[in-house]
Amino acid sequence: MDAVLFDLDDTLFAHRAAVEAGLVAHLGGSDAIEDPEKVLDRWRELEERHYPRYLSGDVSFLEQRRVRAREFALGSSATLSTDADADAWFEAYLGRYREAWTLHDDALPCLDELRSRIPGVRIGIITNGELDFQTTKLEAVRLSDRVDAVIASGDVGVAKPQAEIFRIACRQLGVRFEAAAYVGDRLRTDAIGAAGAGLLGVWLDRRSEPATAEDLAEAASLGVVRVSSLDEVPEIIARPA
């Protein structure tokens, strides 16, 4: 492999943990929340429902934030009647979210091991999001200097799992599709999408996520590799063909 590309959120960057810590802090701490797990599930459900609408172009990046804030506030004491109210609420949450930014423990050891095992390997990131916001994350967790390219859907106009975003990344790094691997925590969006574009797709299944029989069958047909930790990735990538 000449290049190894990674998803950012919940692959290298501990997004889920930061969301949970940030939301709980924003709402006044766990003692102020009657059922923290129910609240977190609700917030995650809204993210999973509305963020893809931004990726498909149905709403803007800012509007999906406003909708999530308004729907989450329904039935609570928060009154988000205007865009300014929703923006202020979300910005306050983001402040707490940023305070919890960190990498997964296996992220840097994986990158270091890849560079040690494969001299000259190119490392890149493909992320569904706005380039400026994702770059801010990379700088905050001191990952910027460790990657050779960052490709964001908001910048290139296509999103995972579309094949073109993976191919854009390979062209930017100057490598052939079949000489690149892609590692991500979502089976269809990341691993199947990458494999369909001609890369080696690696599914990072950190939490034993359920998958449909259809997705599992397609992943098997495309040669997707399943791992539970980034610690397993260098051995797979460096293994002779």
Protein Blocks (a to p, Z undefined) as FASTA:
>chain_A
ZZdcddfehplpcfklmmmmmmmmmnnpjklpmblmlmmmmmmmmmmmmmmmmmnopacf
klmmmmmmmmmmgopabdcfbfklmmmmmmmmmmmmmmmgccdfklmmmmmmmmmmmghi
acddddeddfklmmmmmmmnopmmmpcbdcdfklnopacfbfklmmmmmmmnopafklcc
cddfbfklmmmmmmmnopacddddfkopacdfklmmmmmmnopacdfbfklmmmmmmpcZ
Z
